[in-house]
Amino acid sequence: MSTKRLQRTVIEGGRRNVYERRKSSKELRAAERAYLTRINQDWENWDEEAEPEITPVWKEFSDKLSPMYRWLDAQVGRVWADVRSEVFTKFDIRTTAGRHITFDHLLGSVVDTLSGFNRYGYIVDPDIEVEHTKGAWRRYYDYYVDQSGILRKHDSDSRRRYYKSYTTEAELQESAKWLNNNIVGLKDGKYYWFCPTEGIWKAEWEKNAYGYTYLLKYYYRDNGHYTTKTYYSRPWGNFSYEHKHHGDFWNPIDVPFGYRQRGELSDKDVKYLNSLNERVRDQILSYGKNR
């Protein structure tokens, strides 16, 4: 539970994958309704029906950083040397959790321009060795210390921008359904639909190599020889086995062909497109360039 002690409040984490738990609970409620419907329709054979079970979700630790950032916000305008000394009275760096919060999150969110960096985290002092400088690779900080030694905060918050950039699986599926296997292009400041004139096409979001669903792919329904791979692991190494097939298959196409301009997007469609995450919108519009 939350306490008045900032240190305990921050390190008392909750679920990181709360969205997965909500999804599993929603699926369980739907399965229970379907289960009860089947029982009501055939109550004599109720014992043959298996009761639905909730999908297990792995519980992960997550730091509660909002109180820490609110405390930092309240210190903006003060002398950074005083704030930094007060940090070590708020957090006990003798503990692992205290060191993690203090050095990785709190102090890691502030760049000191008096130490050879500019306010955006770039090195401006050529005498600083990059390999020995923590955060030398960072391109943005929420807070910085100006040349007068005062703690300041940037106008825009990178943490809010990060959460705004997050897109759920359901939102991606909704955008794919809205596309309806078509392409959206931008011409002279207006959005147009490009629809296929031949063949069968499919547009869907696909997970990239890191497991994030953020790649929009177009597939063409083809017929012929194709190959699939099966991956398996053994104590002495990882292996793959190729399977050769013949028949219908979905062929991924980098540059979809046979698409022609049809009509302009309605005001409702334009509003929906502009409401999408910037990364999602850019990927959708990338297929409509130079058409």
C-alpha positions as CSV (number, residue, x, y, z in Angstrom):
1,M,0.0,0.0,0.0
2,S,1.0,3.6,-0.4
3,T,2.7,5.3,2.5
4,K,3.9,8.8,3.3
5,R,7.5,7.7,3.0
6,L,8.5,8.4,-0.6
7,Q,11.1,5.6,-0.6
8,R,8.6,2.9,0.3
9,T,5.9,4.3,-2.0
10,V,8.2,4.1,-5.0
11,I,9.6,0.7,-4.6
12,E,6.3,-1.0,-3.7
13,G,5.6,-2.1,-7.2
14,G,2.5,-3.8,-8.6
15,R,1.7,-5.7,-11.8
16,R,3.6,-4.6,-14.9
17,N,1.4,-6.7,-17.2
18,V,-2.0,-5.4,-15.8
19,Y,-3.4,-5.3,-19.4
20,E,-2.8,-9.0,-19.8
21,R,-4.6,-9.7,-16.6
22,R,-7.6,-7.6,-17.7
23,K,-7.6,-9.4,-21.0
24,S,-7.6,-12.9,-19.4
25,S,-10.4,-11.8,-17.0
26,K,-12.4,-10.6,-19.9
27,E,-11.9,-13.8,-21.8
28,L,-12.9,-15.8,-18.7
29,R,-16.2,-13.9,-18.3
30,A,-17.0,-14.5,-22.0
31,A,-16.2,-18.2,-21.6
32,E,-18.4,-18.4,-18.5
33,R,-21.3,-16.9,-20.3
34,A,-20.9,-19.4,-23.2
35,Y,-20.6,-22.2,-20.7
36,L,-23.8,-21.2,-18.9
37,T,-25.6,-20.9,-22.2
38,R,-24.6,-24.5,-23.2
39,I,-25.8,-25.8,-19.8
40,N,-29.2,-24.1,-20.1
41,Q,-29.7,-25.6,-23.6
42,D,-28.7,-29.1,-22.5
43,W,-28.8,-29.2,-18.7
44,E,-29.1,-33.0,-18.6
45,N,-25.5,-33.4,-19.8
46,W,-24.1,-30.6,-17.7
47,D,-21.4,-32.9,-16.2
48,E,-19.9,-33.4,-19.6
49,E,-19.1,-29.7,-19.9
50,A,-15.8,-28.5,-18.5
51,E,-15.9,-25.3,-16.5
52,P,-13.7,-22.5,-18.1
53,E,-10.5,-21.6,-16.3
54,I,-8.7,-18.3,-16.3
55,T,-5.5,-18.0,-18.4
56,P,-2.4,-17.8,-16.1
57,V,-0.6,-14.4,-16.3
58,W,2.9,-14.1,-15.1
59,K,3.2,-11.5,-12.3
60,E,6.1,-9.1,-12.7
61,F,7.5,-6.4,-10.5
62,S,7.1,-2.8,-11.5
63,D,8.3,0.4,-9.8
64,K,5.8,3.1,-8.9
65,L,7.7,6.0,-10.3
66,S,4.9,8.6,-10.5
67,P,5.4,9.8,-6.8
68,M,9.1,10.2,-7.5
69,Y,8.5,12.3,-10.6
70,R,6.0,14.4,-8.8
71,W,8.6,15.0,-6.1
72,L,11.1,16.0,-8.8
73,D,8.5,18.3,-10.3
74,A,8.1,20.1,-7.0
75,Q,11.9,20.7,-6.8
76,V,12.1,22.4,-10.2
77,G,13.6,25.9,-9.7
78,R,15.7,25.0,-6.7
79,V,19.5,24.7,-6.6
80,W,20.4,21.3,-7.9
81,A,23.1,20.8,-5.3
82,D,20.6,21.1,-2.6
83,V,18.1,18.8,-4.3
84,R,20.7,16.2,-4.9
85,S,21.8,16.2,-1.3
86,E,18.1,15.9,-0.3
87,V,17.7,12.9,-2.6
88,F,20.1,10.8,-0.4
89,T,18.0,11.6,2.7
90,K,14.8,10.4,0.9
91,F,16.3,7.2,-0.4
92,D,18.5,4.7,1.4
93,I,21.3,3.7,-1.1
94,R,22.4,1.0,1.3
95,T,19.6,-1.2,0.0
96,T,19.4,-2.6,-3.5
97,A,16.0,-1.1,-4.1
98,G,17.2,2.3,-2.9
99,R,20.2,2.3,-5.2
100,H,18.0,1.2,-8.1
101,I,15.5,4.1,-7.7
102,T,18.2,6.7,-6.9
103,F,20.7,6.1,-9.5
104,D,18.8,4.4,-12.3
105,H,15.6,6.4,-12.2
106,L,15.9,9.6,-10.3
107,L,19.4,10.8,-11.0
108,G,19.2,9.1,-14.4
109,S,16.4,11.5,-15.4
110,V,18.5,14.6,-14.8
111,V,21.4,15.8,-17.0
112,D,23.9,18.2,-15.5
113,T,25.0,20.8,-18.0
114,L,27.8,21.8,-15.7
115,S,29.4,18.3,-16.3
116,G,30.0,18.7,-20.0
117,F,26.6,18.0,-21.4
118,N,24.0,20.2,-23.0
119,R,20.3,20.2,-21.8
120,Y,19.4,17.4,-24.2
121,G,22.1,15.0,-23.0
122,Y,24.6,15.5,-25.8
123,I,28.3,15.7,-24.9
124,V,29.7,19.2,-25.5
125,D,33.0,18.7,-23.7
126,P,35.5,16.9,-25.9
127,D,37.6,15.9,-22.9
128,I,34.8,13.5,-21.7
129,E,35.4,9.9,-22.6
130,V,32.2,8.4,-24.0
131,E,32.8,4.9,-22.9
132,H,33.1,6.0,-19.2
133,T,30.0,8.3,-19.2
134,K,26.7,6.8,-18.1
135,G,23.9,8.3,-20.3
136,A,26.3,9.6,-23.0
137,W,24.1,7.8,-25.5
138,R,20.8,9.3,-24.2
139,R,19.1,11.8,-26.5
140,Y,16.5,13.2,-24.2
141,Y,16.2,13.9,-20.5
142,D,13.1,15.1,-18.6
143,Y,15.1,17.4,-16.3
144,Y,18.3,19.3,-16.7
145,V,20.6,21.6,-14.6
146,D,21.2,25.0,-16.3
147,Q,24.4,27.0,-16.2
148,S,23.3,28.6,-13.0
149,G,23.0,25.3,-11.2
150,I,19.2,25.4,-11.1
151,L,17.1,22.3,-11.7
152,R,14.8,22.8,-14.8
153,K,12.3,20.7,-16.7
154,H,11.7,20.5,-20.4
155,D,8.4,21.8,-21.8
156,S,7.5,18.4,-23.2
157,D,7.7,15.2,-21.1
158,S,9.4,12.2,-22.7
159,R,7.6,9.8,-20.3
160,R,4.2,11.1,-21.4
161,R,5.3,10.9,-25.0
162,Y,6.4,7.3,-24.5
163,Y,3.0,6.2,-23.0
164,K,1.2,8.1,-25.8
165,S,3.3,6.1,-28.4
166,Y,2.2,2.8,-26.9
167,T,-0.5,1.0,-29.0
168,T,-2.4,-2.1,-27.9
169,E,-3.0,-5.2,-29.9
170,A,-6.7,-4.4,-30.0
171,E,-6.0,-0.9,-31.5
172,L,-3.8,-2.4,-34.2
173,Q,-6.4,-5.0,-35.1
174,E,-9.0,-2.3,-35.3
175,S,-6.8,-0.2,-37.7
176,A,-6.3,-3.3,-39.9
177,K,-10.0,-3.9,-40.0
178,W,-10.5,-0.2,-40.9
179,L,-8.0,-0.5,-43.8
180,N,-9.9,-3.5,-45.1
181,N,-6.8,-4.6,-47.1
182,N,-6.7,-1.2,-48.9
183,I,-3.9,1.4,-49.0
184,V,-4.1,5.0,-47.9
185,G,-2.1,7.7,-49.8
186,L,-1.5,11.4,-49.3
187,K,-1.7,13.7,-52.4
188,D,-1.8,17.5,-52.3
189,G,-2.7,17.5,-48.7
190,K,-5.7,15.1,-49.1
191,Y,-6.0,11.4,-48.2
192,Y,-7.2,8.9,-50.9
193,W,-8.1,5.2,-50.9
194,F,-6.1,2.8,-53.1
195,C,-7.9,-0.4,-53.7
196,P,-6.7,-3.7,-55.4
197,T,-7.9,-4.3,-58.9
198,E,-6.7,-7.8,-59.2
199,G,-6.0,-10.8,-57.0
200,I,-6.8,-11.2,-53.3
201,W,-4.8,-9.2,-50.7
202,K,-4.5,-9.2,-47.0
203,A,-3.1,-6.4,-44.7
204,E,-2.2,-7.2,-41.1
205,W,0.1,-6.2,-38.3
206,E,3.0,-8.6,-37.7
207,K,5.3,-9.0,-34.7
208,N,8.9,-8.0,-35.4
209,A,12.0,-9.8,-34.3
210,Y,11.8,-8.3,-30.8
211,G,8.2,-9.4,-30.2
212,Y,6.4,-6.1,-30.7
213,T,3.4,-5.9,-32.9
214,Y,4.4,-2.9,-35.0
215,L,5.0,-4.0,-38.6
216,L,2.3,-3.6,-41.2
217,K,2.5,-6.3,-43.9
218,Y,0.6,-6.8,-47.2
219,Y,0.1,-10.4,-48.5
220,Y,-0.9,-11.6,-51.9
221,R,-2.9,-14.9,-52.3
222,D,-0.6,-16.9,-54.5
223,N,-0.4,-20.5,-55.8
224,G,2.6,-22.6,-56.4
225,H,5.6,-24.0,-54.5
226,Y,6.4,-22.5,-51.1
227,T,8.6,-23.4,-48.1
228,T,7.9,-23.3,-44.4
229,K,10.4,-23.8,-41.6
230,T,10.1,-25.6,-38.3
231,Y,12.4,-24.5,-35.5
232,Y,13.4,-26.8,-32.6
233,S,16.0,-26.8,-29.9
234,R,18.2,-29.6,-28.6
235,P,20.8,-29.6,-25.8
236,W,23.6,-29.4,-28.4
237,G,22.1,-26.5,-30.4
238,N,19.2,-24.9,-32.3
239,F,18.1,-26.3,-35.6
240,S,15.5,-25.6,-38.4
241,Y,13.8,-28.0,-40.8
242,E,12.4,-26.9,-44.2
243,H,9.1,-28.2,-45.4
244,K,8.2,-27.9,-49.1
245,H,4.6,-27.5,-50.1
246,H,2.5,-26.8,-53.2
247,G,-0.8,-25.0,-53.2
248,D,-2.4,-21.7,-52.1
249,F,-0.3,-19.5,-49.7
250,W,0.0,-15.9,-48.6
251,N,3.0,-14.3,-50.2
252,P,4.4,-11.3,-48.4
253,I,4.9,-8.3,-50.9
254,D,7.0,-5.3,-49.9
255,V,5.5,-3.1,-52.7
256,P,1.9,-4.1,-53.3
257,F,0.9,-4.0,-57.0
258,G,-2.4,-3.7,-58.8
259,Y,-3.7,-0.9,-56.5
260,R,-5.5,2.0,-58.1
261,Q,-6.8,5.3,-56.6
262,R,-10.5,5.1,-55.9
263,G,-11.8,8.0,-53.8
264,E,-11.1,10.5,-51.1
265,L,-11.4,9.6,-47.5
266,S,-14.5,10.8,-45.7
267,D,-14.2,13.3,-42.8
268,K,-14.9,10.4,-40.4
269,D,-12.1,8.3,-41.9
270,V,-9.6,11.2,-41.8
271,K,-10.5,11.9,-38.2
272,Y,-9.8,8.2,-37.3
273,L,-6.5,8.2,-39.2
274,N,-5.3,11.3,-37.4
275,S,-6.3,9.8,-34.1
276,L,-3.9,6.9,-34.6
277,N,-0.5,6.7,-33.0
278,E,2.1,8.5,-35.1
279,R,4.1,5.3,-35.7
280,V,1.1,3.4,-36.8
281,R,-0.1,6.3,-39.1
282,D,3.4,6.6,-40.7
283,Q,3.5,2.9,-41.5
284,I,0.0,3.0,-43.0
285,L,0.9,6.0,-45.2
286,S,4.3,4.5,-46.2
287,Y,2.6,2.1,-48.6
288,G,0.8,5.0,-50.4
289,K,3.9,7.0,-51.3
290,N,4.7,7.6,-55.0
291,R,1.5,6.1,-56.2
